Amino acid sequence: MTDATRPPALFPVGIPVLKPRELALFQALVERETGIHLSDAKDALVANRLSRRLRELGMTSFGDYYAYVTERGHEAEKVRMLDSLCTHETSFFREPQHFELLRERVFPEWQAQANAGLRARSIRVWSAACSTGEEPYSLAMCLLDAFPRGSGWNVEILATDLSTWAVERTQEGLWSLDRAATIPPPLLREFMLKGVRSQEGLMKAGQELRSLLRVSRVNLNATGEWPGGPFDLIFCRNVLIYFGPDARNRVIHGMVRRLAPTGHLFLGHAESLIGVDVDVRSVSANVYTPRAGAYSRY
């Protein structure tokens, strides 16, 4: 499609037209920096999400903005651009079958192994692409419910995301009260605080939950920034669907190598390891664990 034939209806009034050659530049930049592949069908999304930055910087074309973010010394603006293009769709206890698997199978196995002296009473979890925190706080509630304070278990959850905005939201641990609808009532009462007076309509994670989390910005495409393993659980759900094949393979291999020998990797419902040559076995739908002896500790 040429610039002249692009349907103008794709772009709302007041937003500059994102020309195909400009879209191609952003596609290459985003995939190079993050591993995320933006299809040509995402042109309106890219234009909508970046148009605010153009207005704030007083620019009238996406070509000028691209030149700006790729200039030396404008790394902070590049981070803002990537923040703008991140998708933050999430909810508490999303894909509940995964949490049921933890409660009904994985946690009892860990308890039995610890009682038999086959594992330490220590749990490390990585919630990769944690968005605004609903996933890691859901994990924290499940873990504290199964391994409460005083039980002798040490629990640590690392929550990371590419978006600085999402990282800040996760650190804050504050949401609209309507987000509570998917939290099991006993866990909601035990671990969440309901806002009153000036905070009415809001919900905040209690200190017991917050004490388990370490939150930081991590780019999954930059494996050198990754935390070291081993991890007992890695949740990387509903993000790899946006990655190109090479980046997806690299991320999966890196995560499996960071699993403890009995650790579990959880992917999203639309994701799988089909076409990825990695030595794991399937535990449940979209849940994998290393084959015995397949990997040494990272």
GIFENGI-V8897 format. One record per residue. N is the residue number from 1. RES is the residue in one small letter. SS is DSSP state (2 for helix, 1 for strand, 0 for the rest). Layout:
<<N & RES & SS> <N & RES & SS>>
//
This chain:
<<1 & m & 0> <2 & t & 0> <3 & d & 2> <4 & a & 2> <5 & t & 2> <6 & r & 0> <7 & p & 0> <8 & p & 2> <9 & a & 2> <10 & l & 2> <11 & f & 0> <12 & p & 0> <13 & v & 0> <14 & g & 0> <15 & i & 0> <16 & p & 0> <17 & v & 0> <18 & l & 0> <19 & k & 0> <20 & p & 2> <21 & r & 2> <22 & e & 2> <23 & l & 2> <24 & a & 2> <25 & l & 2> <26 & f & 2> <27 & q & 2> <28 & a & 2> <29 & l & 2> <30 & v & 2> <31 & e & 2> <32 & r & 2> <33 & e & 2> <34 & t & 2> <35 & g & 0> <36 & i & 1> <37 & h & 0> <38 & l & 0> <39 & s & 0> <40 & d & 2> <41 & a & 2> <42 & k & 2> <43 & d & 2> <44 & a & 2> <45 & l & 2> <46 & v & 2> <47 & a & 2> <48 & n & 2> <49 & r & 2> <50 & l & 2> <51 & s & 2> <52 & r & 2> <53 & r & 2> <54 & l & 2> <55 & r & 2> <56 & e & 2> <57 & l & 2> <58 & g & 0> <59 & m & 0> <60 & t & 0> <61 & s & 0> <62 & f & 2> <63 & g & 2> <64 & d & 2> <65 & y & 2> <66 & y & 2> <67 & a & 2> <68 & y & 2> <69 & v & 2> <70 & t & 0> <71 & e & 0> <72 & r & 0> <73 & g & 0> <74 & h & 0> <75 & e & 2> <76 & a & 2> <77 & e & 2> <78 & k & 2> <79 & v & 2> <80 & r & 2> <81 & m & 2> <82 & l & 2> <83 & d & 2> <84 & s & 2> <85 & l & 2> <86 & c & 0> <87 & t & 0> <88 & h & 0> <89 & e & 0> <90 & t & 0> <91 & s & 0> <92 & f & 0> <93 & f & 0> <94 & r & 0> <95 & e & 0> <96 & p & 2> <97 & q & 2> <98 & h & 2> <99 & f & 2> <100 & e & 2> <101 & l & 2> <102 & l & 2> <103 & r & 2> <104 & e & 2> <105 & r & 2> <106 & v & 2> <107 & f & 2> <108 & p & 2> <109 & e & 2> <110 & w & 2> <111 & q & 2> <112 & a & 2> <113 & q & 2> <114 & a & 2> <115 & n & 2> <116 & a & 0> <117 & g & 0> <118 & l & 0> <119 & r & 0> <120 & a & 0> <121 & r & 0> <122 & s & 1> <123 & i & 1> <124 & r & 1> <125 & v & 1> <126 & w & 1> <127 & s & 1> <128 & a & 0> <129 & a & 0> <130 & c & 0> <131 & s & 0> <132 & t & 0> <133 & g & 0> <134 & e & 2> <135 & e & 2> <136 & p & 2> <137 & y & 2> <138 & s & 2> <139 & l & 2> <140 & a & 2> <141 & m & 2> <142 & c & 2> <143 & l & 2> <144 & l & 2> <145 & d & 2> <146 & a & 2> <147 & f & 0> <148 & p & 0> <149 & r & 0> <150 & g & 0> <151 & s & 0> <152 & g & 0> <153 & w & 0> <154 & n & 1> <155 & v & 1> <156 & e & 1> <157 & i & 1> <158 & l & 1> <159 & a & 1> <160 & t & 1> <161 & d & 1> <162 & l & 0> <163 & s & 0> <164 & t & 2> <165 & w & 2> <166 & a & 2> <167 & v & 2> <168 & e & 2> <169 & r & 2> <170 & t & 2> <171 & q & 2> <172 & e & 2> <173 & g & 0> <174 & l & 1> <175 & w & 1> <176 & s & 1> <177 & l & 2> <178 & d & 2> <179 & r & 2> <180 & a & 2> <181 & a & 2> <182 & t & 2> <183 & i & 0> <184 & p & 0> <185 & p & 2> <186 & p & 2> <187 & l & 2> <188 & l & 2> <189 & r & 2> <190 & e & 2> <191 & f & 2> <192 & m & 1> <193 & l & 1> <194 & k & 1> <195 & g & 0> <196 & v & 0> <197 & r & 2> <198 & s & 2> <199 & q & 2> <200 & e & 0> <201 & g & 0> <202 & l & 1> <203 & m & 1> <204 & k & 1> <205 & a & 1> <206 & g & 0> <207 & q & 2> <208 & e & 2> <209 & l & 2> <210 & r & 2> <211 & s & 0> <212 & l & 0> <213 & l & 1> <214 & r & 1> <215 & v & 1> <216 & s & 1> <217 & r & 1> <218 & v & 0> <219 & n & 0> <220 & l & 0> <221 & n & 0> <222 & a & 0> <223 & t & 2> <224 & g & 2> <225 & e & 2> <226 & w & 0> <227 & p & 0> <228 & g & 0> <229 & g & 0> <230 & p & 0> <231 & f & 1> <232 & d & 1> <233 & l & 1> <234 & i & 1> <235 & f & 1> <236 & c & 1> <237 & r & 0> <238 & n & 0> <239 & v & 0> <240 & l & 2> <241 & i & 2> <242 & y & 2> <243 & f & 1> <244 & g & 0> <245 & p & 2> <246 & d & 2> <247 & a & 2> <248 & r & 2> <249 & n & 2> <250 & r & 2> <251 & v & 2> <252 & i & 2> <253 & h & 2> <254 & g & 2> <255 & m & 2> <256 & v & 2> <257 & r & 2> <258 & r & 0> <259 & l & 1> <260 & a & 1> <261 & p & 1> <262 & t & 1> <263 & g & 1> <264 & h & 1> <265 & l & 1> <266 & f & 1> <267 & l & 1> <268 & g & 0> <269 & h & 0> <270 & a & 0> <271 & e & 0> <272 & s & 0> <273 & l & 0> <274 & i & 0> <275 & g & 0> <276 & v & 0> <277 & d & 0> <278 & v & 0> <279 & d & 0> <280 & v & 1> <281 & r & 1> <282 & s & 1> <283 & v & 1> <284 & s & 1> <285 & a & 0> <286 & n & 0> <287 & v & 1> <288 & y & 1> <289 & t & 1> <290 & p & 1> <291 & r & 0> <292 & a & 0> <293 & g & 0> <294 & a & 0> <295 & y & 0> <296 & s & 0> <297 & r & 0> <298 & y & 0>>
//
